[in-house]
């Protein structure tokens, strides 16, 4: 994937997760998004036996009550491909 994020003032980050049922999500091991659009490609591996519809979401890592600081993520490209 390629994208970037806003500079966080409260020290949190974003995490990518995938699901095959839309209910149970599993984190994808992926480096942190850069804070500028520098065309860096980030690569994460999904399980080899993944089949069917796959949902990918981005989650803010600090979802504590009362945290009002807004962060943003921009996705330029997102690819999921099978390599036999």
C-alpha positions in Angstrom: 0.0 0.0 0.0 1.0 3.6 -0.4 -0.2 6.5 1.7 0.5 8.9 4.5 -0.8 10.1 7.8 -1.1 13.4 9.7 1.5 14.2 12.3 0.1 13.0 15.6 0.2 15.4 18.5 -0.8 12.8 21.0 1.6 10.0 20.0 -0.8 7.5 18.6 -0.6 5.7 15.2 -2.8 3.7 12.8 -3.1 0.0 12.4 -4.3 -2.0 9.4 -6.5 -5.1 10.0 -8.2 -7.6 7.8 -11.3 -9.8 8.1 -13.0 -12.5 6.1 -16.4 -12.3 7.9 -16.6 -8.5 8.7 -16.7 -9.2 12.4 -13.4 -10.6 13.5 -10.4 -8.5 12.5 -6.7 -9.5 12.6 -3.8 -7.0 12.6 -1.6 -6.9 9.5 2.1 -6.5 10.3 3.0 -3.3 8.5 5.4 -0.4 9.1 3.9 2.9 10.2 2.6 5.2 7.6 5.0 8.1 6.8 3.9 11.6 7.8 4.3 12.9 4.2 3.4 11.8 0.8 6.8 10.4 -0.2 5.6 7.5 -2.4 6.9 4.9 0.0 5.4 1.4 -0.6 4.6 -0.6 2.5 4.1 -4.3 2.3 2.3 -6.6 4.7 1.6 -10.3 4.4 -1.9 -11.9 4.6 -2.3 -15.6 5.2 -1.7 -17.9 2.2 -5.0 -19.7 2.7 -7.1 -16.6 2.6 -10.3 -17.0 0.5 -13.5 -15.2 -0.2 -14.3 -11.6 0.5 -11.6 -9.7 2.4 -12.3 -6.5 4.3 -9.4 -4.2 5.2 -9.8 -1.4 7.7 -7.6 1.3 9.3 -7.9 1.7 13.0 -6.6 4.6 15.2 -4.4 3.0 17.9 -5.6 5.5 20.6 -9.3 5.1 21.0 -9.4 6.1 24.7 -12.5 8.0 26.0 -12.0 11.7 26.0 -9.2 11.8 23.4 -10.4 14.6 21.1 -7.3 14.9 19.0 -8.1 14.1 15.4 -5.7 12.3 13.1 -6.1 11.5 9.4 -4.8 8.9 7.0 -4.7 9.1 3.2 -4.5 6.0 1.1 -3.1 6.5 -2.4 -3.0 2.9 -3.5 -4.0 -0.4 -1.9 -3.4 -3.7 -3.6 -4.1 -7.3 -2.5 -2.6 -9.9 -4.7 -2.1 -13.6 -4.7 1.3 -15.0 -5.6 1.1 -18.7 -6.5 
